[in-house]
Each structure stands twice: as C-alpha cells, then as structure tokens.
C-alpha cells in the first residue's frame, strides 16, 4: 500500500490500511490514521495528525510552519479530523506559541483546490471550502459553514455555525450563526435558509430565527438594547439562543446587515 517512491521518515506513525501514493513525503512527527489515502505528491510535515479515512490529493502541503513573524520555532501542531476530503494544492499550517500551539480541523470537511487554513485556526465539522478560500490566522469556524470560491477571512474573525460566505467575499468581522455575507468588504445580506433546511430546521424554526434576525438588525433603539429584547422574546428557541450567545461572546466587531432584503429565502 506504500509506493516505493514515497519517502517516510523514521518516527512517523502509519495506521492500518493506509495507502501512500507516488512521491509523497512524510515527516518524522506525522501520524496517519487508519484507512487514510495519499494519492500522490503529498507533503506532510511538522507535528501533524491526520484522522482516519481522510483522503489527500496531489500537491497538498500540510503541517508546514506558520506564516507568522511571531512563530518561535516550537513543536506546534496541526490536527485534521476523520473522513476529510483534501484536494489539490490545499495548504494548512501548524499553530504558533501565542494561541495554544494548535491548528485544528474537524471531521468530514471538504477542502477544494487551493484553499488555505492558517496558523491557530479552529475549523468545525462538515465545513466546505470552495476553490481558493482562505483563512487568516486565529480564525474560528463553526460546524456546517460553507465558503464560496475565493472568499477570504481576516485574522481573529469568528464564523458562526451554518453561515454562508459567498464567493469573493472579504470577511473583516464576526459572522453570526446562519448568516450569509457577501461583497468585497462583506456585509450581512440575510440568512442561509437553504443551509438551515439542510440541517433539519422546520419552517417554524426558520420563521423564529428570521423574526429574531430582523429584530436584531432592523429594530428600533440601540443594538445592545435590541440584543436584550430579542433574548427576552426568542431566547427559549435553541437556534436563536445560539445567535444571541455568539453575539454576546464577541470581543471584536460584528458583521452588520446592509439592508433588510428578502434575498435570504433562496440564499
């Protein structure tokens, strides 16, 4: 199951039923879970762990040092979950000493060609990166997020569960759970209703989230007061509660809504 042209350094831990194709290079501190498949020309470096059954395509480079002037050369890590699909030219860096030394990717994620996960990012489960989607350092991404092609997220931004980042968007600030953002300097343009349906939310669930969204971003009074009002009126709803908790936990700016449009119906 290991091509004779592959180079595996002493110390690497290779699980059962692993396939390593031609010209792959695996460093001494790499761990490959059971059933992984490296198609060809894959580079795995650093203190990197790849979960079971993950498939990695040619010219992907995982576990290289962070692209950060603050990195001090320590044994920081990259951990990728199980059942991920990592396509050509994807790159992921290990963490820096400034944020726990860990870059982490969840299970069942799909990384299309040329996408990038920078140092110290935390990516949830079932996240999709379309071609050339990019995360800056220290970005946090919830479960079931979708990034369109060429989307870019600046450092330290949080992307909430179920959000949709439209292609070619430049995300500068936190994105609420289920939000859809769009534009070169991204604005919140609605809710990811299609994603909500796919996650099993009922029509009544979506109506409550939409009502809370409109009260939050287009209601009367200061935004801080609106948060408290929405929490009082809709806080018993689990999906709205996630949105409120996310906003209240913010330490940095929030992506705000540009207009009250009905476009979220088909977003």
matplotlib code that plots the C-alpha trace (Angstrom):
import matplotlib.pyplot as plt

x = [0.0, 3.1, 4.6, 8.3, 9.0, 7.3, 9.7, 8.6, 11.0, 11.7, 9.3, 6.2, 3.2, 1.2, -2.1, -3.7, -4.9, -3.2, -2.4, 0.6, 1.0, 4.0, 6.4, 4.7, 6.9, 6.0, 8.0, 9.1, 6.4, 3.4, 0.6, -1.7, -5.0, -6.4, -7.6, -6.1, -5.2, -2.5, -3.0, 0.5, 2.9, 1.5, 3.8, 3.0, 5.4, 5.7, 3.7, 0.7, -2.1, -4.5, -7.7, -9.0, -10.1, -9.1, -8.1, -5.4, -4.8, -1.6, 0.5, -1.4, 1.0, 0.0, 1.9, 4.4, 5.4, 3.1, 3.4, 3.8, 6.7, 5.7, 6.4, 9.4, 10.1, 8.4, 6.8, 3.3, 0.7, -1.8, -4.7, -7.1, -10.2, -11.6, -13.2, -12.0, -11.5, -8.5, -8.0, -5.0, -2.8, -4.5, -2.2, -2.6, 0.0, 0.7, -0.1, 2.1, 3.1, 0.7, -2.5, -2.1, 0.2, -2.6, -4.4, -7.4, -9.8, -12.9, -14.4, -15.9, -14.6, -14.2, -11.3, -11.4, -8.4, -6.1, -7.9, -5.8, -6.1, -3.6, -2.0, -4.1, -7.4, -10.2, -12.4, -15.6, -17.2, -18.8, -17.2, -16.9, -14.1, -14.6, -11.6, -9.1, -11.0, -8.5, -8.5, -6.1, -4.5, -6.6, -9.9, -12.7, -15.2, -18.4, -19.9, -21.6, -20.1, -19.8, -17.1, -17.6, -14.7, -12.1, -13.6, -11.0, -11.3, -9.0, -7.3, -9.2, -12.6, -15.3, -17.6, -20.8, -22.4, -24.2, -23.0, -22.6, -19.6, -20.4, -17.6, -15.1, -16.2, -13.7, -14.8, -13.5, -15.7, -17.5, -20.4, -23.5, -24.7, -26.8, -25.8, -25.0, -22.3, -21.4, -19.2, -15.5, -15.9, -18.5, -21.9, -24.6, -27.2, -29.6, -29.8, -28.6, -32.1, -31.0, -28.4, -30.9, -33.3, -30.5, -29.7, -33.3, -34.8, -38.5, -40.5, -41.4, -37.8, -36.8, -39.6, -38.5, -34.8, -35.8, -38.0, -35.1, -32.7, -34.9, -35.5, -31.8, -30.5, -33.5, -35.5, -35.7, -33.2, -29.6, -28.2, -27.3, -30.9, -32.2, -30.0, -31.6, -35.1, -34.6, -33.2, -36.2, -38.7, -37.0, -34.3, -36.1, -35.5, -32.3, -31.3, -31.9, -30.1, -27.0, -27.2, -27.5, -24.8, -22.5, -23.1, -22.6, -19.3, -17.9, -14.6, -14.2, -16.6, -19.6, -20.5, -23.7, -26.6, -26.6, -30.3, -33.5, -33.9, -35.9, -32.9, -32.3, -35.2, -33.1, -29.6]
y = [0.0, 2.3, 3.3, 2.7, 6.3, 7.6, 8.9, 8.2, 9.4, 7.3, 8.1, 8.6, 6.6, 4.9, 3.3, 0.2, 0.0, 3.3, 4.0, 6.2, 7.0, 8.1, 10.7, 11.5, 12.9, 12.2, 13.8, 12.1, 13.6, 12.8, 10.4, 8.9, 7.3, 4.1, 4.0, 7.3, 7.7, 9.9, 10.0, 11.3, 14.1, 14.9, 16.7, 16.1, 17.9, 19.0, 17.6, 16.7, 14.2, 13.1, 11.4, 8.1, 7.7, 11.2, 11.4, 13.9, 14.7, 15.8, 18.8, 19.4, 20.6, 20.1, 20.8, 23.4, 26.1, 29.0, 32.1, 34.4, 36.5, 35.7, 32.0, 31.0, 27.6, 25.4, 22.0, 23.4, 21.1, 20.5, 18.1, 17.2, 15.1, 11.9, 11.5, 14.8, 15.3, 17.5, 18.3, 19.6, 22.4, 22.8, 24.1, 24.1, 25.4, 24.4, 26.8, 29.4, 29.5, 32.5, 30.6, 27.1, 25.9, 24.2, 24.5, 22.1, 20.9, 18.8, 15.7, 15.4, 18.7, 19.3, 21.4, 22.2, 23.2, 25.8, 26.5, 27.5, 27.2, 29.4, 29.1, 28.7, 28.3, 26.2, 24.7, 22.7, 19.6, 19.4, 22.6, 23.2, 25.4, 26.0, 26.7, 29.2, 30.1, 31.4, 31.8, 34.1, 33.2, 32.6, 32.3, 30.2, 28.4, 26.7, 23.5, 23.3, 26.5, 27.0, 29.2, 30.2, 30.3, 33.0, 34.0, 35.4, 35.8, 38.1, 37.2, 36.5, 36.5, 34.1, 32.4, 31.1, 27.7, 27.3, 30.5, 31.0, 33.1, 34.0, 33.6, 36.5, 38.0, 39.6, 39.0, 41.6, 40.9, 38.1, 36.4, 35.3, 31.7, 31.1, 34.4, 35.0, 37.5, 38.9, 41.5, 42.6, 44.2, 41.7, 42.8, 40.6, 40.2, 37.6, 34.2, 30.9, 29.4, 26.6, 25.6, 25.7, 23.4, 21.0, 20.9, 19.9, 23.1, 23.3, 26.1, 27.3, 27.2, 29.3, 31.8, 32.4, 32.8, 35.2, 37.3, 37.4, 38.4, 41.3, 42.5, 42.4, 44.2, 46.4, 47.0, 50.3, 51.5, 50.8, 47.4, 46.5, 47.0, 45.0, 42.1, 42.0, 42.4, 39.5, 37.3, 38.0, 37.3, 34.5, 33.2, 29.9, 28.9, 26.9, 28.4, 32.0, 31.3, 30.3, 33.6, 35.6, 33.8, 34.2, 38.0, 38.4, 36.5, 38.9, 40.5, 42.1, 43.8, 42.0, 42.0, 44.0, 43.8, 46.2, 46.1, 44.3, 42.2, 39.0, 37.5, 35.1, 32.9, 31.4, 32.0]
z = [0.0, 0.0, -3.3, -3.5, -4.5, -1.3, 1.5, 5.0, 7.7, 10.8, 13.6, 11.5, 12.7, 9.9, 10.7, 9.2, 5.6, 4.7, 1.0, 0.2, -3.4, -5.6, -4.4, -1.1, 1.7, 5.3, 8.2, 11.4, 13.6, 11.4, 12.4, 9.8, 10.9, 9.7, 6.1, 5.0, 1.4, 0.0, -3.8, -4.9, -4.3, -0.8, 1.8, 5.4, 7.8, 11.4, 14.3, 12.2, 12.9, 10.1, 11.1, 9.8, 6.2, 5.2, 1.5, 0.4, -3.3, -5.1, -4.1, -0.8, 1.9, 5.5, 8.7, 7.5, 9.9, 10.4, 8.2, 11.2, 12.3, 15.9, 15.5, 17.6, 16.1, 18.7, 18.2, 17.4, 15.9, 13.2, 13.8, 11.0, 11.7, 10.1, 6.7, 5.3, 1.5, 0.9, -2.8, -4.8, -3.6, -0.2, 2.5, 6.3, 8.8, 12.4, 15.2, 16.9, 20.6, 21.1, 20.9, 22.3, 19.5, 17.7, 14.3, 14.3, 11.6, 12.4, 10.8, 7.3, 6.0, 2.2, 1.0, -2.7, -4.8, -3.4, -0.1, 2.9, 6.7, 8.5, 11.9, 15.1, 13.2, 14.6, 12.0, 13.0, 11.4, 8.0, 6.7, 3.0, 1.4, -2.3, -4.5, -3.2, 0.0, 2.6, 6.4, 8.1, 11.5, 14.6, 12.8, 14.4, 12.2, 13.4, 12.1, 8.7, 7.3, 3.5, 2.0, -1.7, -4.1, -3.5, -0.1, 2.4, 6.1, 8.1, 11.3, 14.6, 13.0, 14.2, 11.7, 13.4, 12.8, 9.5, 8.0, 4.2, 2.9, -0.6, -3.2, -3.5, -0.2, 2.1, 5.7, 8.2, 11.3, 13.1, 11.2, 13.2, 13.1, 10.0, 8.5, 4.8, 4.0, 0.6, -1.0, -1.3, 2.2, 3.3, 4.7, 6.2, 3.5, 5.1, 6.5, 5.0, 4.8, 2.4, 4.9, 7.7, 5.8, 5.1, 8.8, 9.5, 10.8, 10.4, 8.7, 12.2, 13.4, 10.4, 10.9, 14.5, 13.5, 10.8, 13.2, 15.6, 12.9, 11.7, 15.3, 16.0, 12.9, 11.9, 15.1, 17.0, 19.5, 20.2, 19.1, 22.7, 23.8, 20.8, 21.9, 25.3, 23.8, 21.3, 24.1, 26.2, 23.4, 21.5, 23.8, 24.5, 20.9, 20.7, 17.3, 18.3, 21.6, 19.6, 17.7, 20.9, 22.8, 19.8, 19.7, 23.5, 23.4, 20.8, 21.6, 18.1, 15.6, 14.2, 10.5, 10.3, 7.9, 4.9, 4.2, 5.1, 2.0, 1.3, -0.5, 2.2, 1.0, -1.7, -0.3]

ax = plt.figure().add_subplot(projection="3d")
ax.plot(x, y, z, "-o")
ax.set_aspect("equal")
plt.show()
